[in-house]
Amino acid sequence: MARSLHRRKGHTMKRTDRAFEANQKLWDELSRLHFDSKTYKTKEFLEGSIVLHPVELEELGDVKGKTLLHLQCQSGLDTLLWARKGASVTGVDFSGASIQMARKLAEQTGLEATFIQSNIYDLPKVLDEEFDIVFTSYGVLCWLPDLRRWAQIVAHFLKSKGVFYIAEFHPLMWIFDWDSPDDF
């Protein structure tokens, strides 16, 4: 079952930055679209498959008994996959719709997970814990306005001798037309 993390008394996530709010609204909508997409493999996950990429599984190895913080977790699918592999997991995303879906997936599968709705830059105000592994993957960096601050947050949550793991797309990946019928 998913557990909700209650915010510290007096803390609310307030942002007047219109670009941030527009991005959050976009991801609330995208979370609904991604839930049933072939790319995210939600159906396979619900049937019990481990749909993490082999490189992630190989490089992180055995996570059984370790604590894992998944930054920018979206619908929590990968977070829950790490739980299925034995980690004690916490997933964070700023999209309320994504966090709701993550909690729904946890409930459907009976996997233990904590999901927190928070802007990544506000996370130290609502979470006071260190983790063996801080994990993030695919398509997260391009949305971050302050990489230096983001890296400080990663370090803040990482235990001494912990592991930070990021799998990311190459920044030029999106310039290619993969659907073009023309051969190069």
Residue frames as a rotation matrix with the C-alpha (Angstrom) as fourth column:
MET 1
0.575 0.818 0.000 0.00
0.818 -0.575 0.000 0.00
0.000 0.000 -1.000 0.00
ALA 2
-0.192 -0.601 0.776 1.21
0.514 -0.735 -0.442 3.50
0.836 0.314 0.450 -0.77
ARG 3
0.096 0.153 -0.984 1.77
0.951 -0.307 0.045 5.76
-0.295 -0.939 -0.175 2.19
SER 4
0.640 0.131 0.757 1.21
0.403 -0.896 -0.187 9.48
0.654 0.425 -0.626 1.99
LEU 5
-0.444 -0.767 -0.463 3.83
0.873 -0.254 -0.416 11.75
0.201 -0.589 0.783 3.44
HIS 6
0.694 0.696 -0.186 2.27
0.720 -0.663 0.204 14.57
0.018 -0.275 -0.961 5.39
ARG 7
0.123 -0.629 0.767 3.90
0.342 -0.699 -0.628 17.91
0.931 0.340 0.129 4.88
ARG 8
-0.647 -0.397 -0.651 5.48
0.751 -0.189 -0.632 19.59
0.128 -0.898 0.420 7.84
LYS 9
0.326 0.830 -0.453 3.13
0.885 -0.436 -0.161 21.96
-0.331 -0.349 -0.877 9.58
GLY 10
0.417 -0.068 -0.906 3.09
0.011 -0.997 0.080 25.35
-0.909 -0.043 -0.415 7.93
HIS 11
-0.678 -0.716 -0.167 4.77
-0.172 -0.066 0.983 24.19
-0.715 0.695 -0.079 4.71
THR 12
0.573 0.764 0.298 2.91
0.198 0.223 -0.954 24.57
-0.795 0.606 -0.023 1.46
MET 13
-0.424 -0.690 0.587 4.26
0.755 0.089 0.650 24.39
-0.500 0.719 0.483 -2.03
LYS 14
0.669 0.601 -0.437 3.70
0.276 -0.747 -0.605 27.87
-0.690 0.284 -0.666 -3.49
ARG 15
-0.514 -0.782 0.353 5.11
0.677 -0.118 0.726 28.97
-0.526 0.612 0.590 -6.81
THR 16
0.390 0.616 -0.684 4.31
-0.029 -0.734 -0.678 32.08
-0.921 0.284 -0.268 -8.75
ASP 17
-0.627 -0.700 -0.342 6.55
-0.420 -0.066 0.905 31.14
-0.656 0.711 -0.253 -11.62
ARG 18
0.356 0.872 -0.336 4.16
-0.755 0.056 -0.653 30.74
-0.551 0.486 0.678 -14.56
ALA 19
-0.030 -0.435 -0.900 6.56
-0.854 0.478 -0.203 28.55
0.519 0.763 -0.386 -16.50
PHE 20
-0.936 -0.298 0.189 6.77
-0.351 0.733 -0.582 26.14
0.035 -0.611 -0.791 -13.57
GLU 21
-0.322 0.901 0.292 2.98
-0.401 0.150 -0.904 26.05
-0.858 -0.408 0.313 -13.22
ALA 22
0.393 0.430 -0.813 2.52
-0.911 0.062 -0.408 25.46
-0.125 0.901 0.416 -16.94
ASN 23
-0.449 -0.650 -0.613 5.02
-0.677 0.695 -0.242 22.60
0.583 0.306 -0.752 -16.84
GLN 24
-0.882 0.182 0.435 3.28
-0.268 0.565 -0.780 21.06
-0.388 -0.805 -0.449 -13.85
LYS 25
0.122 0.984 -0.126 -0.08
-0.632 -0.021 -0.775 21.29
-0.765 0.174 0.620 -15.64
LEU 26
0.152 -0.165 -0.974 1.45
-0.933 0.301 -0.196 19.66
0.326 0.939 -0.109 -18.72
TRP 27
-0.783 -0.553 -0.287 2.80
-0.429 0.812 -0.395 16.74
0.451 -0.186 -0.873 -16.67
ASP 28
-0.508 0.717 0.478 -0.52
-0.431 0.269 -0.861 16.29
-0.746 -0.643 0.172 -14.91
GLU 29
0.505 0.711 -0.489 -2.05
-0.765 0.107 -0.635 15.74
-0.399 0.695 0.598 -18.35
LEU 30
-0.037 -0.610 -0.792 0.84
-0.836 0.453 -0.310 13.64
0.548 0.650 -0.526 -19.69
SER 31
-0.778 -0.263 0.571 0.63
-0.579 0.652 -0.489 11.31
-0.244 -0.711 -0.660 -16.70
ARG 32
0.158 0.921 0.355 -2.84
-0.469 0.386 -0.794 10.28
-0.869 -0.041 0.493 -17.80
LEU 33
0.684 0.063 -0.726 -1.66
-0.726 0.144 -0.672 9.64
0.062 0.988 0.144 -21.36
HIS 34
-0.296 -0.924 -0.242 1.48
-0.844 0.371 -0.387 7.76
0.447 0.089 -0.890 -20.31
PHE 35
-0.218 0.234 0.947 -0.40
-0.780 0.541 -0.313 5.41
-0.586 -0.808 0.064 -17.99
ASP 36
0.577 0.562 0.593 -1.81
-0.094 0.767 -0.635 3.39
-0.811 0.311 0.495 -20.89
SER 37
0.560 -0.388 -0.732 1.02
-0.828 -0.288 -0.481 3.92
-0.024 0.876 -0.482 -23.38
LYS 38
0.922 -0.271 -0.276 3.09
0.170 0.925 -0.340 1.05
0.347 0.267 0.899 -24.79
THR 39
0.126 -0.940 0.316 6.28
-0.196 -0.336 -0.921 2.90
0.973 0.054 -0.226 -23.88
TYR 40
-0.181 -0.193 0.964 5.64
-0.925 -0.301 -0.234 2.78
0.335 -0.934 -0.124 -20.14
LYS 41
-0.470 -0.051 -0.881 4.54
-0.156 0.987 0.026 -0.89
0.869 0.150 -0.472 -20.13
THR 42
-0.459 0.377 0.804 2.06
-0.887 -0.240 -0.393 -0.46
0.045 -0.894 0.445 -17.29
LYS 43
0.622 0.745 -0.243 0.09
-0.745 0.658 0.110 -3.54
0.241 0.113 0.964 -18.35
GLU 44
0.273 -0.614 -0.741 3.21
0.029 0.775 -0.631 -5.72
0.962 0.151 0.229 -18.28
PHE 45
-0.706 -0.516 0.485 4.16
-0.401 -0.272 -0.875 -4.30
0.583 -0.812 -0.015 -14.88
LEU 46
-0.073 0.786 0.614 0.71
-0.996 -0.024 -0.088 -5.10
-0.054 -0.618 0.784 -13.47
GLU 47
0.786 0.316 -0.532 1.10
-0.422 0.902 -0.088 -8.65
0.452 0.293 0.842 -14.80
GLY 48
0.908 -0.400 0.128 4.28
0.075 0.454 0.888 -9.02
-0.413 -0.796 0.442 -12.71
SER 49
0.577 -0.722 0.382 7.03
0.705 0.204 -0.680 -8.24
0.413 0.661 0.626 -15.19
ILE 50
0.228 -0.637 -0.736 10.21
0.455 -0.599 0.659 -6.35
-0.861 -0.485 0.153 -14.31
VAL 51
0.682 0.136 0.718 10.26
0.728 -0.208 -0.653 -3.76
0.061 0.969 -0.241 -17.09
LEU 52
0.614 -0.623 -0.484 13.33
-0.243 -0.733 0.635 -1.84
-0.751 -0.273 -0.602 -15.96
HIS 53
0.736 -0.437 -0.517 16.02
-0.576 -0.004 -0.817 -1.54
0.355 0.899 -0.255 -18.59
PRO 54
0.804 -0.440 -0.400 18.70
0.482 0.876 0.004 -4.25
0.349 -0.196 0.917 -18.37
VAL 55
-0.129 -0.909 0.397 21.43
0.318 -0.417 -0.851 -1.64
0.939 0.016 0.343 -17.97
GLU 56
0.080 0.240 0.967 19.76
-0.758 -0.615 0.215 -0.28
0.647 -0.751 0.133 -14.82
LEU 57
0.939 0.334 0.083 19.34
-0.316 0.738 0.596 -3.74
0.138 -0.586 0.799 -13.33
GLU 58
0.571 -0.792 -0.217 22.91
0.626 0.591 -0.510 -4.72
0.532 0.155 0.833 -14.13
GLU 59
-0.218 -0.753 0.621 24.55
0.147 -0.654 -0.742 -1.52
0.965 -0.070 0.254 -12.94
LEU 60
0.056 0.273 0.960 22.61
-0.858 -0.478 0.186 -1.14
0.510 -0.835 0.208 -9.68
GLY 61
-0.724 -0.412 -0.553 22.67
-0.178 0.886 -0.428 -4.84
0.666 -0.212 -0.715 -8.93
ASP 62
-0.231 0.615 -0.754 20.96
0.778 0.582 0.236 -6.28
0.584 -0.532 -0.613 -5.87
VAL 63
-0.497 0.139 0.856 18.88
-0.307 -0.952 -0.023 -3.61
0.812 -0.274 0.516 -4.12
LYS 64
0.323 0.676 -0.662 17.28
0.380 0.547 0.745 -5.94
0.866 -0.493 -0.080 -1.58
GLY 65
0.373 -0.066 -0.926 17.16
0.928 0.015 0.373 -4.27
-0.011 -0.998 0.067 1.83
LYS 66
-0.747 -0.665 -0.011 18.42
0.662 -0.745 0.080 -0.91
-0.061 0.052 0.997 0.53
THR 67
0.189 0.761 -0.621 16.62
0.478 -0.623 -0.619 2.42
-0.858 -0.180 -0.481 0.69
LEU 68
-0.626 -0.332 0.706 16.00
0.776 -0.170 0.608 4.10
-0.082 0.928 0.364 -2.66
LEU 69
-0.018 0.553 -0.833 14.82
0.125 -0.826 -0.550 7.63
-0.992 -0.114 -0.055 -3.43
HIS 70
-0.315 0.013 0.949 13.43
0.935 0.176 0.308 8.02
-0.163 0.984 -0.067 -6.95
LEU 71
-0.447 0.082 -0.891 13.52
0.045 -0.992 -0.114 11.66
-0.893 -0.091 0.440 -8.01
GLN 72
-0.365 0.425 -0.829 11.07
-0.875 -0.460 0.149 12.77
-0.318 0.779 0.540 -10.70
CYS 73
-0.788 -0.021 0.615 9.30
-0.089 0.993 -0.079 9.40
-0.609 -0.117 -0.784 -10.52
GLN 74
-0.679 0.640 -0.359 6.27
-0.617 -0.233 0.752 10.35
0.397 0.732 0.553 -12.60
SER 75
0.327 0.937 -0.123 3.70
-0.709 0.329 0.624 7.55
0.625 -0.117 0.772 -12.18
GLY 76
0.171 -0.324 0.931 6.00
-0.932 0.253 0.259 5.59
-0.320 -0.912 -0.258 -9.88
LEU 77
0.911 0.228 -0.344 6.30
-0.356 0.856 -0.375 2.59
0.208 0.464 0.861 -12.17
ASP 78
0.154 -0.933 -0.325 10.09
-0.048 0.321 -0.946 2.33
0.987 0.161 0.005 -11.89
THR 79
-0.336 -0.206 0.919 9.87
-0.876 -0.291 -0.386 3.15
0.347 -0.934 -0.083 -8.17
LEU 80
0.491 0.650 0.580 7.58
-0.804 0.595 0.013 0.18
-0.336 -0.473 0.815 -7.66
LEU 81
0.780 -0.301 -0.549 9.77
-0.160 0.752 -0.640 -2.02
0.605 0.586 0.538 -9.82
TRP 82
-0.343 -0.923 0.173 12.65
-0.395 -0.025 -0.918 -1.34
0.852 -0.384 -0.356 -7.43
ALA 83
-0.125 0.397 0.909 10.28
-0.978 0.105 -0.180 -2.23
-0.167 -0.912 0.376 -4.58
ARG 84
0.870 0.458 -0.185 9.50
-0.491 0.841 -0.228 -5.47
0.051 0.289 0.956 -6.39
LYS 85
0.354 -0.840 -0.411 13.27
0.006 0.442 -0.897 -6.10
0.935 0.315 0.162 -6.43
GLY 86
0.292 -0.139 -0.946 13.41
0.846 0.499 0.188 -5.66
0.446 -0.855 0.263 -2.63
ALA 87
-0.764 -0.575 0.293 14.26
0.398 -0.777 -0.487 -1.99
0.507 -0.255 0.823 -2.05
SER 88
-0.012 0.692 -0.722 12.46
0.881 -0.335 -0.336 0.24
-0.474 -0.640 -0.605 0.42
VAL 89
-0.551 -0.246 0.797 11.33
0.792 -0.456 0.406 3.01
0.264 0.855 0.446 -1.94
THR 90
0.052 0.532 -0.845 10.27
0.431 -0.775 -0.462 6.63
-0.901 -0.340 -0.270 -1.91
GLY 91
-0.331 -0.089 0.940 9.16
0.938 -0.145 0.316 8.32
0.108 0.985 0.131 -5.13
VAL 92
-0.193 0.182 -0.964 8.90
0.352 -0.904 -0.241 12.06
-0.916 -0.386 0.111 -5.66
ASP 93
-0.549 0.044 0.835 7.22
0.807 -0.233 0.543 14.04
0.218 0.972 0.092 -8.42
PHE 94
-0.925 0.189 -0.330 5.69
-0.049 -0.920 -0.389 17.50
-0.377 -0.344 0.860 -8.69
SER 95
-0.603 0.742 -0.294 2.68
-0.498 -0.061 0.865 16.25
0.624 0.668 0.406 -10.65
GLY 96
-0.446 0.538 0.715 -0.26
-0.779 0.160 -0.607 15.52
-0.441 -0.827 0.348 -8.40
ALA 97
0.613 0.688 -0.389 -1.87
-0.789 0.505 -0.350 13.36
-0.044 0.522 0.852 -11.09
SER 98
0.057 -0.686 -0.725 1.33
-0.465 0.624 -0.628 11.30
0.883 0.373 -0.284 -11.40
ILE 99
-0.828 -0.373 0.419 1.55
-0.523 0.239 -0.818 10.76
0.205 -0.896 -0.393 -7.64
GLN 100
0.053 0.920 0.387 -2.12
-0.876 0.229 -0.425 9.69
-0.480 -0.317 0.818 -7.55
MET 101
0.660 0.165 -0.733 -1.39
-0.620 0.671 -0.407 7.13
0.425 0.723 0.546 -10.28
ALA 102
-0.409 -0.880 -0.241 1.71
-0.463 0.428 -0.776 5.92
0.787 -0.206 -0.582 -8.43
ARG 103
-0.664 0.225 0.713 -0.35
-0.695 0.167 -0.699 5.36
-0.276 -0.960 0.046 -5.29
LYS 104
0.476 0.871 -0.124 -3.02
-0.836 0.405 -0.370 3.55
-0.272 0.280 0.921 -7.34
LEU 105
0.327 -0.446 -0.833 -0.36
-0.506 0.662 -0.553 1.25
0.798 0.602 -0.009 -8.84
ALA 106
-0.746 -0.614 0.258 1.06
-0.518 0.291 -0.804 0.53
0.419 -0.734 -0.535 -5.37
GLU 107
-0.248 0.752 0.611 -2.40
-0.809 0.187 -0.558 -0.33
-0.534 -0.632 0.562 -4.12
GLN 108
0.633 0.527 -0.568 -3.14
-0.769 0.515 -0.378 -2.57
0.093 0.676 0.731 -7.12
THR 109
0.210 -0.665 -0.717 0.09
-0.296 0.656 -0.695 -4.50
0.932 0.358 -0.059 -6.68
GLY 110
0.952 0.172 -0.252 0.31
0.185 0.328 0.926 -4.51
0.242 -0.929 0.281 -2.90
LEU 111
0.051 -0.999 -0.006 3.86
0.781 0.044 -0.623 -3.11
0.622 0.027 0.783 -3.06
GLU 112
0.531 0.035 -0.846 5.07
0.731 -0.524 0.437 -0.91
-0.428 -0.851 -0.304 -0.21
ALA 113
-0.360 -0.628 0.689 6.10
0.829 -0.555 -0.073 2.58
0.429 0.545 0.721 -1.29
THR 114
0.059 0.318 -0.946 6.00
0.592 -0.774 -0.223 6.16
-0.804 -0.547 -0.234 -0.14
PHE 115
-0.181 -0.069 0.981 5.04
0.923 -0.355 0.145 8.76
0.339 0.932 0.128 -2.74
ILE 116
-0.127 0.002 -0.992 5.53
0.609 -0.789 -0.079 12.47
-0.783 -0.614 0.099 -2.19
GLN 117
0.514 0.268 0.815 4.19
0.799 -0.496 -0.341 15.29
0.313 0.826 -0.468 -4.32
SER 118
0.543 -0.402 -0.737 6.83
0.285 -0.737 0.613 18.01
-0.790 -0.543 -0.285 -4.24
ASN 119
0.888 -0.451 -0.087 8.79
-0.323 -0.479 -0.816 20.26
0.327 0.753 -0.572 -6.47
ILE 120
0.547 -0.729 -0.411 12.28
0.642 0.681 -0.353 18.74
0.537 -0.071 0.841 -6.46
TYR 121
-0.346 -0.728 0.593 13.80
0.175 -0.670 -0.721 22.00
0.922 -0.146 0.359 -5.24
ASP 122
0.071 0.471 0.879 11.42
-0.829 -0.463 0.315 22.07
0.555 -0.751 0.357 -2.24
LEU 123
0.458 0.210 -0.864 12.00
0.007 0.971 0.240 18.43
0.889 -0.116 0.444 -1.27
PRO 124
-0.576 -0.719 -0.389 14.47
0.393 0.174 -0.903 19.12
0.717 -0.673 0.183 1.59
LYS 125
-0.688 0.398 0.606 11.64
-0.658 -0.695 -0.291 21.04
0.306 -0.599 0.740 3.30
VAL 126
0.323 0.940 0.109 9.31
-0.931 0.295 0.214 18.02
0.169 -0.170 0.971 3.31
LEU 127
0.870 -0.098 -0.483 11.62
0.078 0.995 -0.060 14.99
0.486 0.015 0.874 3.53
ASP 128
0.340 -0.757 0.558 14.25
-0.933 -0.346 0.099 14.44
0.118 -0.554 -0.824 6.18
GLU 129
0.780 -0.087 0.620 15.94
-0.059 0.976 0.211 11.16
-0.623 -0.201 0.756 5.35
GLU 130
-0.154 -0.824 -0.546 19.06
-0.914 -0.091 0.394 9.79
-0.374 0.560 -0.739 3.67
PHE 131
0.844 0.534 0.057 19.06
-0.435 0.742 -0.510 6.94
-0.315 0.405 0.858 1.18
ASP 132
0.118 -0.778 0.618 21.42
0.204 0.627 0.751 4.20
-0.972 0.038 0.232 0.03
ILE 133
-0.601 -0.207 0.772 20.48
0.775 0.083 0.626 4.96
-0.194 0.975 0.111 -3.58
VAL 134
-0.005 0.599 -0.801 19.20
-0.204 -0.785 -0.585 8.11
-0.979 0.160 0.126 -5.25
PHE 135
-0.551 -0.063 0.832 17.81
0.654 0.586 0.478 7.14
-0.518 0.808 -0.281 -8.66
THR 136
0.198 0.663 -0.722 16.49
-0.311 -0.656 -0.688 9.11
-0.929 0.361 0.077 -11.61
SER 137
-0.536 -0.417 0.734 16.05
0.438 0.606 0.664 8.21
-0.722 0.677 -0.142 -15.24
TYR 138
-0.608 0.137 0.782 15.27
0.792 0.167 0.587 9.22
-0.050 0.976 -0.210 -18.79
GLY 139
-0.138 0.537 0.832 14.11
0.623 -0.606 0.495 12.66
0.770 0.586 -0.251 -19.69
VAL 140
0.543 0.373 -0.752 14.57
0.838 -0.295 0.458 14.44
-0.051 -0.879 -0.473 -16.37
LEU 141
-0.324 -0.817 -0.477 17.49
0.790 -0.511 0.338 16.80
-0.520 -0.267 0.811 -16.94
CYS 142
-0.700 0.019 0.714 15.93
0.575 -0.578 0.579 18.87
0.424 0.816 0.394 -19.71
TRP 143
0.328 0.928 0.175 13.15
0.530 -0.334 0.779 20.03
0.782 -0.162 -0.602 -17.33
LEU 144
0.414 -0.230 -0.881 15.46
0.889 -0.105 0.445 21.34
-0.195 -0.968 0.161 -14.61
PRO 145
0.864 -0.036 0.503 16.18
0.172 -0.916 -0.361 25.07
0.474 0.399 -0.785 -14.52
ASP 146
0.432 -0.728 0.533 19.04
-0.874 -0.482 0.050 24.77
0.220 -0.487 -0.845 -12.00
LEU 147
0.598 -0.233 -0.767 21.24
-0.013 0.954 -0.300 21.69
0.801 0.190 0.568 -12.36
ARG 148
-0.531 -0.832 0.159 23.69
-0.145 -0.096 -0.985 22.83
0.835 -0.546 -0.070 -9.69
ARG 149
-0.367 0.485 0.794 20.90
-0.929 -0.230 -0.289 23.12
0.043 -0.843 0.536 -7.11
TRP 150
0.693 0.627 -0.355 19.45
-0.643 0.761 0.089 19.80
0.326 0.167 0.931 -8.25
ALA 151
0.139 -0.744 -0.653 22.85
0.074 0.666 -0.742 18.13
0.987 0.055 0.148 -7.74
GLN 152
-0.719 -0.355 0.598 23.02
-0.506 -0.323 -0.800 19.61
0.477 -0.877 0.053 -4.22
ILE 153
0.178 0.878 0.444 19.63
-0.984 0.171 0.056 18.07
-0.027 -0.446 0.894 -3.49
VAL 154
0.643 -0.055 -0.764 20.81
-0.216 0.944 -0.250 14.68
0.735 0.326 0.595 -4.76
ALA 155
-0.394 -0.900 -0.187 23.85
0.043 0.185 -0.982 14.94
0.918 -0.395 -0.034 -2.45
HIS 156
-0.435 0.308 0.846 21.64
-0.850 -0.451 -0.273 16.05
0.298 -0.838 0.458 0.46
PHE 157
0.529 0.808 0.258 19.62
-0.847 0.519 0.114 12.84
-0.042 -0.279 0.959 0.34
LEU 158
0.543 -0.396 -0.741 22.47
-0.189 0.801 -0.567 10.42
0.818 0.448 0.360 -0.36
LYS 159
0.966 -0.251 0.060 24.02
0.021 0.308 0.951 8.48
-0.257 -0.918 0.302 2.52
SER 160
0.156 -0.981 -0.111 27.77
-0.899 -0.188 0.395 8.49
-0.409 0.038 -0.912 2.90
LYS 161
-0.810 -0.541 0.228 29.05
-0.351 0.758 0.550 5.84
-0.471 0.365 -0.803 0.45
GLY 162
0.184 0.929 0.320 25.60
0.078 0.311 -0.947 5.77
-0.980 0.199 -0.016 -1.16
VAL 163
-0.678 -0.350 0.646 25.05
0.609 0.225 0.761 5.52
-0.411 0.909 0.061 -4.92
PHE 164
0.009 0.651 -0.759 23.59
-0.415 -0.688 -0.595 8.14
-0.910 0.321 0.264 -7.20
TYR 165
-0.609 -0.142 0.780 22.32
0.538 0.650 0.538 6.52
-0.583 0.747 -0.319 -10.39
ILE 166
0.123 0.631 -0.766 21.11
-0.454 -0.651 -0.609 8.40
-0.883 0.423 0.206 -13.44
ALA 167
-0.488 -0.125 0.864 20.19
0.711 0.517 0.477 6.98
-0.506 0.847 -0.163 -16.82
GLU 168
0.131 0.473 -0.871 19.48
-0.091 -0.869 -0.486 9.73
-0.987 0.143 -0.071 -19.32
PHE 169
0.739 0.175 0.651 18.91
0.624 0.189 -0.759 10.25
-0.256 0.966 0.030 -23.01
HIS 170
-0.504 -0.856 0.114 21.63
0.813 -0.426 0.397 11.88
-0.291 0.292 0.911 -25.06
PRO 171
-0.201 0.470 -0.859 20.63
0.124 -0.858 -0.499 15.54
-0.972 -0.207 0.114 -25.56
LEU 172
-0.648 -0.072 -0.758 20.77
-0.679 -0.396 0.618 15.22
-0.345 0.915 0.208 -29.34
MET 173
-0.819 0.309 0.484 18.46
0.328 0.943 -0.047 12.21
-0.471 0.121 -0.874 -29.45
TRP 174
0.069 0.991 -0.114 15.36
0.483 -0.133 -0.865 14.26
-0.873 0.004 -0.488 -30.20
ILE 175
-0.145 -0.141 -0.979 16.76
-0.617 -0.761 0.201 15.85
-0.773 0.633 0.023 -33.38
PHE 176
-0.962 -0.264 -0.077 16.38
-0.232 0.628 0.743 12.63
-0.147 0.732 -0.665 -35.38
ASP 177
-0.016 0.971 -0.239 13.22
-0.997 -0.033 -0.066 11.65
-0.071 0.237 0.969 -37.21
TRP 178
-0.737 -0.316 0.598 12.91
-0.405 0.914 -0.016 8.00
-0.541 -0.255 -0.801 -36.15
ASP 179
0.079 0.879 0.470 9.64
0.132 0.458 -0.879 7.62
-0.988 0.131 -0.080 -38.04
SER 180
0.113 -0.087 -0.990 11.01
-0.857 -0.512 -0.053 8.70
-0.502 0.855 -0.133 -41.40
PRO 181
0.848 0.224 0.480 10.62
0.015 0.896 -0.444 6.02
-0.529 0.384 0.757 -44.10
ASP 182
0.766 -0.608 -0.208 13.81
-0.430 -0.244 -0.869 7.29
0.477 0.756 -0.448 -45.75
ASP 183
0.711 -0.644 -0.281 17.03
0.702 0.630 0.333 5.39
-0.038 -0.434 0.900 -45.19
PHE 184
0.801 -0.499 -0.330 20.03
-0.375 -0.849 0.373 7.48
-0.466 -0.175 -0.867 -44.31
